[in-house]
Amino acid sequence: MVKFNENNEVIKNEEYRAVIAGIQTREDISYYMDELEGLAEAAGAEVCGRVIQSLEKPNTATLIGKGKVEELAEMCRAMDVDLVIFDDELSGIQIRNLEEALEVRVIDRTALILDIFARRAVSREGKLQIELAQLKYRMPRLTGMGKSLSRLGGGIGTRGPGEKKLETDRRHIAGRIDDIKAELKKSVLTRQVQRAGRQKSGLPVAALVGYTNSGKSALMNRLLEISEKEEKTVDSKDMLFATLDAQHRRISFKQGKEFILIDTVGFVSKLPHGLVEAFKSTLEEVRYADVLIHVVDNSYENRDFHIETTDRVLEQLGAGNKKKIMVYNKMDLEPEEPVDIGGSRVVCVSAKTGYNMERLMDAIEEALFGDRKECGMLVPYDRGDIISYLHENSEILSTEYRQDGTFLRGRFSIEDIEKFKSLVL
C-alpha cells in the first residue's frame, strides 16, 4: 500500500502499519477480527497487532474504555503505527476523540470495505455506486470529523471522495448524492434493456454467488475453458473483492445447449447497508437468474459462516428461495468432502485443477433444462401474444412461417407445453 503526499503524489517504498481493534459483548469476535485483518491486508496495510475489549455496552465517546484507549495509544507509539481500524462502526465524534487520544488516523470496518471497493471498481457504474455509498457514509459524520474530512490524498479509508474536496458542506454533498442517483438511474435502464435482450434470446441464466474469494471468477473461467471460449475469461485473483462489476458470459454444453453465466460481487460479513443499497442494481441480477450457483471455499474452516452470510444477503435481495446448486470449491486444498451434504445439487470441485467440472456442468444442465423438452408448436397468426411469450420464456431453435400459422421449434418448459398443448405438434 503506497502513501501519498499533500499533492496526491505517490511516496515510494512506504507501507501502512495498522492495529485492529474491536469490542466483544456476548459472542466471540475472533473470527470477525481475523476477517478484518484480511480486509486490512487486502487494502495494503501491514497488521502489527490487535486489541479486543470485553464490554457490556460500547463507550459512547470512544467505543472502547478509557484504560483500553491508553493501552492502544501506547501500542501505536511502540509499534510506530499509522492507522487503527475498528471492527465496529464509529460515529464522527468517536473518530475525532480516538484520533486525538491515539494521535494516528482511525477508521472503521465500513470505511475499510468502501476503500477496497473504490480501489477495485473499474466500470463507470461501479465507481458511481462506490462514491454514493461513501458519501452516504460520511454525511452523518460531518459533525465531529472536520479534521479527518479536511485531509487531502491518500490512504486507506480516504479513497474516492476522500481525494476530492472533503471540507465540502452538507448541502454540496447532498447535491452530489442526487446527481449520482440520477446517473445510476440511467444505468438501471440500460441494465433492464440488456436483461430484456437476454430474456428475449430464450437463454436461461445462472448466477455465481458466494463469499468473497471463494473462487467464483476462477470457476467461471474454468467453465469458459470447457466451453472453448478461453478468450472470454475474466480477471481472477486470490484476493478479497477481486470482482465488483457483474460479468456476463455465454456458456455452451456439448449438446449445443447454451446459457448465460453471471459472475457477481462477493459477499462479506457486516457488509455495509449503504453498499448493498448502492450495488442493488448490480446485485439484483441474482433475482432474475433461473438458478444460483452458490460457491463455497471448502478449504476454509469457517465455511458454514460464509454460507450463512451469503444466504442472509440473498434474503435481503429477495433471492432466498431461488433454485440453487451448492458448489464446494478448492478441493485441491482440502480434498475431504464436507460431511452431511448430499443430493444432485451439491458438487465438490476444484476450479484450479478442473476436478469434477463435468459433474458440475451436468448439475447446471439439469437445473436449467431438466424441466424443458424439445418440441414444435404451431401458433395461429392472430396470437402474436403467444409468440412473444414463448420467445421470452423459451429457447427457440427455429421459426417457420406456414400457411396456417408460425411453427416454432424449441425447448419449452413442461408447464408451457401443458399450457399450450393444443398447439403442440
C-alpha positions as CSV (number, residue, x, y, z in Angstrom):
1,M,0.0,0.0,0.0
2,V,1.6,3.3,-1.1
3,K,1.3,6.6,0.7
4,F,0.5,10.0,-0.9
5,N,1.9,13.4,-0.2
6,E,-0.2,16.6,0.0
7,N,-0.1,16.9,-3.8
8,N,-1.5,13.5,-4.1
9,E,1.8,12.1,-5.4
10,V,3.0,8.6,-4.5
11,I,5.5,8.4,-1.7
12,K,7.5,5.3,-2.7
13,N,8.7,2.4,-0.6
14,E,6.3,3.1,2.4
15,E,3.5,0.9,3.7
16,Y,0.8,1.5,6.2
17,R,1.2,-0.2,9.6
18,A,-2.1,-0.8,11.4
19,V,-3.6,-2.1,14.6
20,I,-7.1,-3.6,14.5
21,A,-9.5,-3.2,17.4
22,G,-12.9,-4.4,18.5
23,I,-15.3,-4.9,21.3
24,Q,-16.8,-8.2,22.4
25,T,-20.2,-8.1,24.1
26,R,-21.6,-11.6,24.1
27,E,-20.4,-13.6,21.1
28,D,-16.7,-14.4,20.4
29,I,-15.4,-12.0,17.7
30,S,-12.1,-13.7,16.9
31,Y,-13.5,-14.7,13.5
32,Y,-14.5,-11.1,12.7
33,M,-11.1,-9.9,13.8
34,D,-9.4,-12.4,11.5
35,E,-11.5,-11.3,8.7
36,L,-10.8,-7.6,9.5
37,E,-7.1,-8.4,9.3
38,G,-7.6,-10.0,5.9
39,L,-9.5,-6.9,4.7
40,A,-6.8,-4.6,6.0
41,E,-4.2,-6.6,4.2
42,A,-6.3,-6.5,1.0
43,A,-6.2,-2.7,1.3
44,G,-2.4,-2.9,1.6
45,A,-1.8,-2.5,5.3
46,E,0.6,-4.5,7.5
47,V,-1.3,-5.5,10.6
48,C,1.0,-5.3,13.6
49,G,-1.4,-6.2,16.4
50,R,-4.9,-6.4,17.6
51,V,-6.9,-5.2,20.7
52,I,-10.1,-6.8,21.9
53,Q,-12.1,-5.5,24.9
54,S,-15.0,-7.2,26.5
55,L,-17.7,-4.7,27.3
56,E,-21.4,-5.0,28.2
57,K,-22.1,-1.9,26.0
58,P,-19.9,0.3,23.9
59,N,-18.5,3.6,25.3
60,T,-20.4,6.4,23.6
61,A,-17.3,8.7,23.4
62,T,-14.6,6.3,22.3
63,L,-16.3,2.9,21.8
64,I,-13.7,1.2,24.0
65,G,-13.0,2.1,27.6
66,K,-10.6,4.9,28.7
67,G,-8.0,2.4,30.0
68,K,-8.0,0.5,26.8
69,V,-7.6,3.7,24.8
70,E,-4.4,4.5,26.8
71,E,-3.2,0.9,26.2
72,L,-3.9,1.3,22.5
73,A,-2.1,4.6,22.3
74,E,1.0,3.1,23.9
75,M,0.8,0.2,21.4
76,C,0.6,2.6,18.5
77,R,3.7,4.6,19.7
78,A,5.7,1.4,20.4
79,M,4.9,-0.2,17.0
80,D,5.1,3.1,15.0
81,V,1.6,2.6,13.7
82,D,-0.1,4.8,11.1
83,L,-3.6,3.6,11.4
84,V,-6.1,1.9,13.8
85,I,-9.0,0.0,12.2
86,F,-12.1,-0.7,14.4
87,D,-14.3,-3.7,13.6
88,D,-17.4,-1.8,14.8
89,E,-18.9,1.2,13.1
90,L,-17.8,4.5,14.6
91,S,-19.6,7.9,14.8
92,G,-17.9,11.1,13.8
93,I,-17.4,12.1,17.4
94,Q,-15.8,8.8,18.3
95,I,-13.4,9.0,15.4
96,R,-12.4,12.6,16.5
97,N,-11.9,11.6,20.1
98,L,-9.9,8.5,19.2
99,E,-7.7,10.3,16.8
100,E,-6.9,13.0,19.4
101,A,-6.1,10.3,22.0
102,L,-4.2,7.9,19.7
103,E,-2.5,10.6,17.5
104,V,-3.0,8.3,14.4
105,R,-5.7,8.1,11.9
106,V,-8.8,6.0,12.8
107,I,-11.3,4.3,10.5
108,D,-13.9,1.5,10.9
109,R,-14.7,-1.7,9.0
110,T,-17.2,0.1,6.8
111,A,-14.7,2.8,5.7
112,L,-12.2,0.0,5.0
113,I,-14.6,-2.0,2.8
114,L,-15.6,1.1,0.9
115,D,-11.9,1.9,0.3
116,I,-11.3,-1.6,-1.1
117,F,-14.3,-1.3,-3.3
118,A,-13.1,2.1,-4.5
119,R,-9.8,0.6,-5.5
120,R,-11.3,-2.3,-7.4
121,A,-14.1,-0.6,-9.2
122,V,-13.5,-0.5,-13.0
123,S,-16.7,0.5,-14.7
124,R,-18.3,3.9,-14.6
125,E,-21.3,2.5,-12.9
126,G,-19.2,0.7,-10.3
127,K,-17.3,3.9,-9.4
128,L,-20.5,5.8,-9.1
129,Q,-22.0,3.2,-6.8
130,I,-19.0,3.3,-4.5
131,E,-18.9,7.1,-4.4
132,L,-22.6,7.1,-3.5
133,A,-22.0,4.7,-0.6
134,Q,-19.0,6.7,0.6
135,L,-20.9,10.0,0.6
136,K,-23.9,8.4,2.4
137,Y,-21.4,7.0,5.0
138,R,-19.7,10.4,5.5
139,M,-22.8,12.6,5.5
140,P,-23.8,11.9,9.2
141,R,-20.2,12.0,10.2
142,L,-19.5,15.6,9.1
143,T,-20.1,16.8,12.6
144,G,-17.0,15.7,14.6
145,M,-14.9,14.6,11.7
146,G,-13.8,18.1,10.5
147,K,-10.1,17.3,10.8
148,S,-10.4,14.0,9.1
149,L,-12.6,15.3,6.3
150,S,-10.3,18.2,5.5
151,R,-7.3,15.9,4.7
152,L,-6.3,15.5,1.1
153,G,-5.0,12.5,-0.6
154,G,-4.4,9.0,0.1
155,G,-4.6,6.3,2.4
156,I,-6.9,3.6,3.5
157,G,-10.4,4.9,4.1
158,T,-10.0,8.1,2.1
159,R,-10.2,6.8,-1.5
160,G,-12.8,8.3,-3.8
161,P,-14.5,11.3,-2.3
162,G,-11.6,11.4,0.1
163,E,-9.3,12.6,-2.7
164,K,-11.7,15.4,-3.6
165,K,-12.8,18.4,-1.5
166,L,-13.8,16.7,1.8
167,E,-14.4,20.1,3.5
168,T,-17.5,20.4,1.3
169,D,-20.6,21.3,3.2
170,R,-23.6,19.1,3.8
171,R,-25.7,20.8,1.1
172,H,-23.0,20.2,-1.6
173,I,-22.6,16.5,-0.6
174,A,-26.4,16.1,-0.7
175,G,-26.4,17.7,-4.2
176,R,-23.7,15.3,-5.4
177,I,-25.7,12.3,-4.0
178,D,-28.7,13.4,-6.0
179,D,-26.5,13.7,-9.2
180,I,-25.1,10.2,-8.7
181,K,-28.6,8.8,-8.1
182,A,-29.8,10.4,-11.4
183,E,-26.8,8.9,-13.3
184,L,-27.3,5.5,-11.8
185,K,-31.0,5.5,-12.9
186,K,-29.7,5.7,-16.4
187,S,-27.5,2.6,-15.7
188,V,-30.5,0.8,-14.3
189,L,-32.5,1.5,-17.5
190,T,-29.6,0.2,-19.6
191,R,-29.3,-2.9,-17.4
192,Q,-33.1,-3.5,-17.8
193,V,-32.7,-3.3,-21.6
194,Q,-29.8,-5.7,-21.6
195,R,-31.8,-8.1,-19.3
196,A,-34.8,-7.9,-21.6
197,G,-32.5,-8.8,-24.5
198,R,-31.2,-11.9,-22.7
199,Q,-34.8,-12.9,-21.8
200,K,-35.8,-12.5,-25.5
201,S,-33.0,-14.8,-26.6
202,G,-34.6,-17.5,-24.6
203,L,-31.3,-18.5,-22.9
204,P,-31.6,-19.4,-19.3
205,V,-29.4,-17.6,-16.7
206,A,-27.3,-18.9,-13.9
207,A,-25.6,-16.5,-11.4
208,L,-22.5,-17.3,-9.4
209,V,-22.9,-16.1,-5.8
210,G,-20.9,-16.6,-2.6
211,Y,-18.4,-15.2,-0.1
212,T,-15.6,-13.1,-1.4
213,N,-12.6,-15.0,-2.6
214,S,-14.4,-18.3,-2.8
215,G,-13.3,-18.8,-6.4
216,K,-16.3,-17.6,-8.4
217,S,-14.3,-16.0,-11.2
218,A,-11.9,-18.9,-11.4
219,L,-15.0,-21.2,-11.7
220,M,-16.4,-19.0,-14.5
221,N,-13.0,-19.2,-16.3
222,R,-12.9,-23.0,-16.0
223,L,-16.5,-23.3,-17.4
224,L,-15.4,-21.0,-20.3
225,E,-12.4,-23.2,-20.9
226,I,-14.7,-26.3,-21.1
227,S,-16.9,-24.3,-23.4
228,E,-13.8,-23.5,-25.6
229,K,-14.2,-19.8,-25.0
230,E,-10.9,-19.0,-23.2
231,E,-10.7,-15.6,-24.9
232,K,-13.7,-14.5,-22.8
233,T,-12.1,-15.2,-19.4
234,V,-12.4,-12.7,-16.6
235,D,-9.9,-11.4,-14.0
236,S,-9.4,-14.0,-11.3
237,K,-7.1,-13.2,-8.3
238,D,-6.6,-14.7,-4.9
239,M,-7.8,-11.6,-3.0
240,L,-10.9,-10.2,-1.4
241,F,-13.3,-8.4,-3.7
242,A,-11.3,-9.1,-6.9
243,T,-14.6,-8.8,-8.9
244,L,-17.0,-5.9,-8.4
245,D,-18.7,-5.4,-11.8
246,A,-21.1,-8.2,-12.9
247,Q,-19.6,-10.2,-15.8
248,H,-21.9,-11.9,-18.3
249,R,-20.7,-14.8,-20.4
250,R,-22.4,-17.4,-22.7
251,I,-21.5,-21.0,-21.8
252,S,-22.2,-23.9,-24.2
253,F,-22.9,-27.5,-23.4
254,K,-21.6,-30.3,-25.6
255,Q,-25.2,-31.0,-26.9
256,G,-25.3,-27.4,-28.2
257,K,-27.5,-26.0,-25.4
258,E,-26.4,-22.6,-24.1
259,F,-26.9,-20.5,-21.0
260,I,-25.8,-17.1,-19.7
261,L,-23.5,-17.2,-16.6
262,I,-23.2,-14.1,-14.4
263,D,-20.3,-13.5,-12.0
264,T,-21.4,-11.2,-9.2
265,V,-19.6,-9.3,-6.4
266,G,-18.6,-11.4,-3.4
267,F,-20.2,-11.0,0.0
268,V,-18.6,-10.5,3.4
269,S,-19.9,-10.4,7.0
270,K,-21.2,-7.0,8.2
271,L,-21.4,-5.9,4.5
272,P,-22.3,-2.1,4.9
273,H,-26.0,-1.5,4.3
274,G,-25.2,1.5,2.2
275,L,-23.0,-0.7,0.0
276,V,-25.8,-3.2,-0.5
277,E,-28.2,-0.3,-1.4
278,A,-25.7,1.3,-3.8
279,F,-25.0,-2.0,-5.5
280,K,-28.6,-3.2,-5.6
281,S,-29.0,-2.6,-9.3
282,T,-25.9,-4.9,-9.8
283,L,-26.8,-7.4,-7.2
284,E,-30.4,-7.7,-8.3
285,E,-29.1,-9.8,-11.3
286,V,-29.4,-12.7,-8.9
287,R,-33.2,-12.1,-8.6
288,Y,-33.7,-12.6,-12.3
289,A,-31.4,-15.7,-12.6
290,D,-33.1,-19.1,-13.2
291,V,-30.6,-20.8,-10.9
292,L,-28.0,-19.7,-8.4
293,I,-24.6,-21.4,-8.2
294,H,-23.5,-20.8,-4.6
295,V,-19.7,-21.2,-4.5
296,V,-18.1,-22.1,-1.1
297,D,-14.4,-22.2,-0.2
298,N,-14.2,-25.8,1.1
299,S,-10.6,-25.2,2.4
300,Y,-11.8,-22.5,4.9
301,E,-12.6,-23.9,8.3
302,N,-15.5,-21.4,8.9
303,R,-17.2,-22.2,5.6
304,D,-20.6,-22.6,7.4
305,F,-20.4,-19.0,8.5
306,H,-19.7,-18.0,4.9
307,I,-22.7,-19.9,3.8
308,E,-24.9,-18.3,6.4
309,T,-23.7,-14.8,5.5
310,T,-24.3,-15.4,1.8
311,D,-27.8,-16.8,2.4
312,R,-28.6,-13.7,4.6
313,V,-27.6,-11.3,1.8
314,L,-29.6,-13.3,-0.7
315,E,-32.6,-13.0,1.5
316,Q,-32.0,-9.2,1.6
317,L,-32.1,-9.2,-2.2
318,G,-35.3,-11.2,-2.4
319,A,-33.5,-14.2,-3.9
320,G,-33.5,-16.5,-0.9
321,N,-35.9,-19.0,-2.4
322,K,-34.2,-19.3,-5.8
323,K,-33.2,-22.7,-7.2
324,K,-29.7,-23.3,-6.0
325,I,-26.6,-25.5,-6.7
326,M,-24.1,-25.7,-3.8
327,V,-20.5,-25.9,-5.1
328,Y,-17.7,-26.6,-2.7
329,N,-14.6,-25.3,-4.4
330,K,-10.9,-25.6,-3.7
331,M,-10.9,-29.4,-3.3
332,D,-7.2,-29.2,-4.3
333,L,-6.5,-27.5,-1.0
334,E,-8.9,-29.6,1.1
335,P,-9.7,-32.9,-0.6
336,E,-12.0,-34.1,2.2
337,E,-15.6,-33.5,1.2
338,P,-17.9,-31.8,3.7
339,V,-20.0,-34.1,5.9
340,D,-23.8,-34.1,5.9
341,I,-24.1,-33.0,2.3
342,G,-25.8,-34.8,-0.5
343,G,-28.2,-34.6,-3.4
344,S,-27.9,-33.9,-7.1
345,R,-27.4,-30.2,-6.5
346,V,-24.3,-30.4,-4.3
347,V,-21.0,-30.7,-6.2
348,C,-17.4,-30.7,-4.9
349,V,-15.0,-29.2,-7.4
350,S,-11.6,-27.6,-7.9
351,A,-11.7,-24.7,-10.3
352,K,-7.9,-24.7,-10.3
353,T,-7.4,-28.3,-11.4
354,G,-10.7,-28.9,-13.2
355,Y,-11.7,-31.7,-10.8
356,N,-15.4,-32.7,-11.1
357,M,-16.2,-29.9,-13.5
358,E,-18.1,-32.3,-15.9
359,R,-20.3,-33.2,-13.0
360,L,-20.9,-29.6,-12.2
361,M,-21.9,-29.0,-15.9
362,D,-24.3,-31.9,-15.6
363,A,-25.8,-30.4,-12.5
364,I,-26.2,-27.0,-14.1
365,E,-27.8,-28.5,-17.2
366,E,-30.2,-30.5,-15.1
367,A,-31.2,-27.4,-13.1
368,L,-31.6,-25.2,-16.2
369,F,-33.0,-27.7,-18.7
370,G,-34.3,-30.6,-16.6
371,D,-37.9,-29.3,-16.9
372,R,-37.6,-28.4,-20.6
373,K,-38.5,-30.6,-23.6
374,E,-37.8,-30.0,-27.2
375,C,-40.9,-30.0,-29.4
376,G,-42.7,-27.9,-32.0
377,M,-45.7,-25.6,-31.7
378,L,-47.9,-24.2,-34.4
379,V,-49.2,-20.8,-33.3
380,P,-52.0,-19.0,-35.3
381,Y,-51.1,-15.7,-36.9
382,D,-53.6,-13.8,-34.8
383,R,-51.9,-15.0,-31.5
384,G,-48.9,-12.7,-31.5
385,D,-49.1,-12.6,-27.7
386,I,-48.2,-16.3,-27.5
387,I,-45.3,-15.8,-30.0
388,S,-43.9,-13.1,-27.8
389,Y,-44.4,-15.1,-24.6
390,L,-42.6,-18.2,-26.0
391,H,-39.7,-16.1,-27.3
392,E,-39.3,-14.5,-23.8
393,N,-39.6,-17.7,-21.8
394,S,-38.3,-20.5,-24.0
395,E,-35.3,-21.3,-26.2
396,I,-36.5,-21.0,-29.8
397,L,-34.3,-23.1,-32.1
398,S,-36.1,-22.3,-35.4
399,T,-39.0,-20.4,-36.9
400,E,-41.0,-21.4,-39.9
401,Y,-43.9,-19.4,-41.4
402,R,-46.6,-21.8,-42.7
403,Q,-50.0,-21.3,-44.3
404,D,-51.9,-21.8,-41.1
405,G,-49.5,-20.1,-38.6
406,T,-46.0,-19.7,-37.2
407,F,-44.2,-23.0,-36.5
408,L,-41.7,-22.7,-33.6
409,R,-39.3,-25.5,-32.7
410,G,-37.7,-25.0,-29.4
411,R,-37.1,-26.2,-25.9
412,F,-40.1,-25.4,-23.8
413,S,-40.9,-25.9,-20.1
414,I,-43.2,-28.8,-19.2
415,E,-45.5,-26.2,-17.7
416,D,-45.7,-24.2,-21.0
417,I,-46.1,-27.4,-23.0
418,E,-49.1,-28.3,-20.9
419,K,-50.4,-24.7,-21.1
420,F,-50.3,-24.7,-24.9
421,K,-50.8,-28.4,-25.5
422,S,-53.4,-27.7,-28.3
423,L,-50.6,-26.0,-30.3
424,V,-48.0,-28.8,-29.9
425,L,-47.3,-30.9,-33.0
